[in-house]
Amino acid sequence: MPRFAPGLYLVATPIGNLRDISLRALDLLGTADVIACEDTRVTAKLMARYGFHTPRLPYHEHNAEQMRPVLIDRLKGGAVVALVSDAGTPLISDPGYKLVQAVHAEGIPVTTLPGASAPLTALLLSGLPSDRFFFAGFMPPKETGRKRELSALVAVPGTLVFFETAPRLAASLADMAEVLGNRPAAVARELTKMYEEVRRGTLEELAVHYDSAGPPKGEIVVVVGGPPEAPPVEADDLDAALNAALASMSIKDASAAVATATGLPRREVYQRALALAGRTE
């Protein structure tokens, strides 16, 4: 196997089938000085599949602060260090980006060996527009926090991609429908595995299905279509919407609500709200 130059390598590992890994990634994992793993036991299964015995060190959100200096010391000594997650591409919803920042700060080379990525796989399978998308990771577990974060995503001009847990899926889909509107969506689970499933429908339809069917098995990615194109808002219509909102809300809240409803820039709507209220900033 070829010897890689010293540095940090971000290695995408299989999501489901252990054979779904690039030849270059196998070359690296078999010859690296050390592999930093999200869970050494999970990575051990991949190593056993290919007969590798490369030393492994745990690197995850609970020990990242302590392990970063250890890995930096190894890299300064000229080591080849591979960073892997349990499945898919590292740095997606894990603390790997902090290690990359620290390695860059030391002037040590960083490169990636691309491969499987659950958010991208789900996006491709969803059939929803993929020219613009926003990956939002996991939503907060509580309804209030979830709705607050969803409110900030209402006007994002592209497809939204989320991770979600099975027990929270139905409630999360219902909150998405309430906050984002009843958009087209897809729920992808068990990606690249034997029981891979992609269920498509509106957010409301999907929420009803999973509320009735119960939590599905496997890891889940939710893909939601972007906001519908809003027709141009006439000045009179904007004033009418703002006046109605100002009757029961503060200027700040009224302008935020109307901006979300119309798709107009918040600053523009806020300035108009100030004018209607007879105030200046």
C-alpha positions as CSV (number, residue, x, y, z in Angstrom):
1,M,0.0,0.0,0.0
2,P,1.2,3.6,-0.7
3,R,2.6,5.7,2.1
4,F,0.7,8.9,2.6
5,A,2.4,12.3,3.4
6,P,2.2,13.4,7.1
7,G,-0.9,15.3,7.9
8,L,-4.6,15.0,8.9
9,Y,-6.9,13.1,6.6
10,L,-10.7,13.3,6.9
11,V,-12.0,9.9,5.8
12,A,-15.6,9.2,4.8
13,T,-16.6,5.7,6.0
14,P,-19.6,3.6,4.9
15,I,-23.1,4.5,6.1
16,G,-24.4,1.0,5.7
17,N,-22.6,-1.6,3.6
18,L,-19.0,-1.9,4.8
19,R,-17.9,-2.5,1.2
20,D,-19.1,1.1,0.3
21,I,-15.7,2.7,0.8
22,S,-13.2,4.1,-1.7
23,L,-10.0,2.2,-2.5
24,R,-8.0,5.3,-1.5
25,A,-9.7,5.4,1.9
26,L,-8.8,1.7,2.4
27,D,-5.2,2.4,1.5
28,L,-5.1,5.2,4.1
29,L,-6.8,3.3,6.9
30,G,-4.5,0.4,6.4
31,T,-1.3,2.5,6.6
32,A,-2.0,5.5,8.8
33,D,-0.1,5.8,12.1
34,V,-3.3,6.3,14.0
35,I,-7.1,6.6,13.4
36,A,-9.1,9.1,15.5
37,C,-12.6,7.6,15.8
38,E,-15.9,8.8,17.1
39,D,-16.3,5.3,18.6
40,T,-13.4,2.8,18.4
41,R,-15.8,-0.2,18.7
42,V,-17.7,0.9,15.6
43,T,-14.5,1.5,13.6
44,A,-13.2,-1.9,14.8
45,K,-15.9,-3.6,12.7
46,L,-14.6,-1.8,9.5
47,M,-11.0,-2.6,10.4
48,A,-11.8,-6.3,11.0
49,R,-13.7,-6.5,7.6
50,Y,-10.4,-5.6,5.8
51,G,-7.9,-7.1,8.2
52,F,-6.4,-3.8,9.4
53,H,-4.7,-3.4,12.7
54,T,-4.0,0.4,12.7
55,P,-4.0,1.9,16.2
56,R,-7.2,3.7,17.1
57,L,-7.8,6.6,19.5
58,P,-11.3,7.9,20.6
59,Y,-12.1,11.5,19.5
60,H,-15.7,12.6,20.2
61,E,-17.7,15.5,21.7
62,H,-17.0,14.3,25.3
63,N,-13.2,14.1,25.1
64,A,-12.3,16.4,22.2
65,E,-10.8,19.1,24.4
66,Q,-8.4,16.6,25.9
67,M,-7.6,14.6,22.8
68,R,-6.9,17.5,20.4
69,P,-3.4,18.3,21.9
70,V,-2.6,14.6,21.8
71,L,-3.4,14.4,18.1
72,I,-1.6,17.7,17.4
73,D,1.5,16.3,19.0
74,R,1.3,13.2,16.8
75,L,0.9,15.4,13.7
76,K,3.8,17.6,14.7
77,G,5.9,14.5,14.9
78,G,5.2,13.7,11.3
79,A,2.4,11.2,11.8
80,V,-0.3,10.3,9.3
81,V,-3.6,10.7,11.2
82,A,-7.0,9.6,9.8
83,L,-10.2,11.1,11.3
84,V,-13.4,9.1,10.9
85,S,-16.9,9.3,12.3
86,D,-19.1,6.2,13.0
87,A,-20.6,6.5,9.5
88,G,-20.4,8.9,6.6
89,T,-18.3,12.0,6.3
90,P,-16.6,13.4,9.5
91,L,-17.2,17.0,10.7
92,I,-21.0,16.7,9.9
93,S,-22.6,17.1,13.3
94,D,-19.4,16.2,15.2
95,P,-16.5,18.2,16.8
96,G,-14.1,17.4,14.0
97,Y,-14.1,21.0,12.7
98,K,-12.4,22.2,15.9
99,L,-9.5,19.7,15.2
100,V,-9.3,21.0,11.7
101,Q,-9.1,24.6,13.0
102,A,-6.3,23.6,15.4
103,V,-4.4,21.7,12.7
104,H,-4.6,24.7,10.3
105,A,-3.4,27.0,13.0
106,E,-0.2,24.8,13.4
107,G,0.4,24.9,9.6
108,I,-0.1,21.2,9.3
109,P,-1.7,19.8,6.0
110,V,-5.3,18.8,6.0
111,T,-7.0,16.9,3.2
112,T,-10.2,14.8,2.7
113,L,-11.0,11.5,1.2
114,P,-14.6,12.0,0.1
115,G,-17.3,9.4,0.2
116,A,-20.6,8.7,1.9
117,S,-22.7,11.5,3.4
118,A,-26.1,10.9,4.8
119,P,-27.4,14.5,4.3
120,L,-26.3,14.5,0.6
121,T,-27.6,10.9,0.0
122,A,-31.0,11.9,1.4
123,L,-31.1,15.1,-0.6
124,L,-30.4,13.2,-3.8
125,L,-33.0,10.5,-3.1
126,S,-35.7,13.0,-2.0
127,G,-36.4,14.3,-5.5
128,L,-36.5,17.8,-4.1
129,P,-34.4,20.7,-5.6
130,S,-30.8,20.2,-4.9
131,D,-29.3,23.4,-6.5
132,R,-29.6,25.2,-3.1
133,F,-29.9,23.5,0.2
134,F,-29.3,24.2,3.9
135,F,-28.2,21.5,6.4
136,A,-29.6,22.3,9.8
137,G,-28.4,19.3,11.7
138,F,-30.5,18.2,14.7
139,M,-33.4,20.4,15.9
140,P,-33.7,21.0,19.6
141,P,-35.5,18.2,21.5
142,K,-38.2,20.4,23.0
143,E,-41.1,21.8,21.0
144,T,-40.5,25.5,22.0
145,G,-36.8,25.4,21.0
146,R,-37.6,23.5,17.9
147,K,-40.2,26.0,16.7
148,R,-37.9,28.9,17.5
149,E,-35.2,27.4,15.3
150,L,-37.6,26.5,12.5
151,S,-38.9,30.1,12.5
152,A,-35.4,31.3,11.7
153,L,-35.4,28.9,8.7
154,V,-38.7,29.9,7.1
155,A,-37.2,32.3,4.5
156,V,-34.1,30.2,3.6
157,P,-34.2,30.1,-0.2
158,G,-33.5,26.4,-0.7
159,T,-34.2,22.9,0.4
160,L,-33.8,22.2,4.1
161,V,-32.0,19.0,5.4
162,F,-32.3,17.8,9.1
163,F,-31.2,14.9,11.2
164,E,-33.9,13.6,13.5
165,T,-34.4,10.8,16.0
166,A,-37.1,8.2,15.6
167,P,-39.0,9.0,18.8
168,R,-39.3,12.7,17.9
169,L,-39.9,12.3,14.2
170,A,-43.8,12.7,14.2
171,A,-43.7,15.7,16.5
172,S,-40.9,17.3,14.6
173,L,-42.7,16.9,11.3
174,A,-45.9,18.4,12.8
175,D,-43.9,21.4,14.1
176,M,-42.3,21.8,10.6
177,A,-45.7,21.8,9.0
178,E,-47.0,24.4,11.5
179,V,-44.0,26.7,11.2
180,L,-42.7,26.3,7.7
181,G,-46.1,25.6,6.0
182,N,-47.2,22.3,4.5
183,R,-44.3,21.9,2.1
184,P,-43.3,18.8,0.1
185,A,-40.8,16.7,2.1
186,A,-39.2,13.3,2.3
187,V,-38.1,11.1,5.2
188,A,-35.1,8.9,4.5
189,R,-34.0,6.2,6.8
190,E,-31.5,3.3,6.8
191,L,-29.6,4.9,3.9
192,T,-27.5,2.5,1.8
193,K,-28.7,-0.4,4.0
194,M,-30.9,-3.4,3.2
195,Y,-34.1,-1.8,4.5
196,E,-33.4,1.7,3.0
197,E,-36.7,3.6,2.7
198,V,-37.5,7.1,1.4
199,R,-41.1,8.2,2.1
200,R,-42.3,11.3,0.3
201,G,-45.3,13.5,0.9
202,T,-46.3,16.8,2.4
203,L,-45.1,17.6,5.9
204,E,-48.6,17.1,7.2
205,E,-49.0,13.8,5.5
206,L,-45.7,12.5,6.8
207,A,-46.5,13.7,10.3
208,V,-49.8,11.8,10.3
209,H,-48.2,8.7,8.9
210,Y,-45.4,8.5,11.5
211,D,-47.8,9.4,14.3
212,S,-50.0,6.5,13.3
213,A,-47.3,4.0,12.4
214,G,-45.0,4.8,15.3
215,P,-41.3,5.6,15.3
216,P,-39.4,4.0,12.5
217,K,-36.2,2.1,12.9
218,G,-32.8,3.3,11.9
219,E,-31.1,6.7,11.5
220,I,-33.3,9.4,9.9
221,V,-32.8,12.4,7.6
222,V,-35.7,14.7,6.8
223,V,-35.6,16.8,3.6
224,V,-38.0,19.7,3.2
225,G,-38.7,21.7,0.1
226,G,-37.9,25.4,0.1
227,P,-40.5,28.2,0.5
228,P,-43.0,28.7,-2.3
229,E,-42.3,31.8,-4.5
230,A,-44.4,34.7,-3.2
231,P,-46.0,37.1,-5.6
232,P,-44.8,40.7,-5.5
233,V,-46.2,42.6,-2.5
234,E,-47.8,45.9,-3.4
235,A,-47.1,48.9,-1.1
236,D,-50.8,49.1,-0.1
237,D,-50.8,45.4,0.8
238,L,-47.7,45.8,2.8
239,D,-49.2,48.7,4.7
240,A,-52.4,46.8,5.4
241,A,-50.5,43.8,6.7
242,L,-48.3,46.0,8.9
243,N,-51.3,48.0,10.3
244,A,-53.1,44.8,11.1
245,A,-50.0,43.4,12.9
246,L,-49.2,46.6,14.7
247,A,-52.7,46.5,16.3
248,S,-51.6,43.7,18.5
249,M,-47.8,43.5,18.3
250,S,-44.7,45.7,18.9
251,I,-43.0,47.3,15.9
252,K,-40.3,44.7,16.0
253,D,-42.6,41.7,16.3
254,A,-45.0,43.0,13.7
255,S,-42.3,43.7,11.1
256,A,-40.7,40.3,11.7
257,A,-44.0,38.5,11.2
258,V,-44.9,40.5,8.1
259,A,-41.4,40.0,6.7
260,T,-41.7,36.2,7.2
261,A,-45.2,36.2,5.6
262,T,-44.3,38.3,2.6
263,G,-40.7,37.2,2.0
264,L,-39.6,40.9,2.0
265,P,-36.3,41.9,3.6
266,R,-36.8,42.4,7.3
267,R,-34.9,45.7,7.3
268,E,-37.2,47.1,4.6
269,V,-40.3,46.0,6.4
270,Y,-39.1,47.3,9.8
271,Q,-38.4,50.8,8.3
272,R,-41.9,50.9,6.8
273,A,-43.4,49.8,10.2
274,L,-41.5,52.7,11.9
275,A,-42.9,55.1,9.3
276,L,-46.5,53.9,9.8
277,A,-46.1,54.1,13.6
278,G,-44.8,57.7,13.2
279,R,-41.4,56.9,14.6
280,T,-37.9,57.1,13.3
281,E,-35.0,54.8,14.2
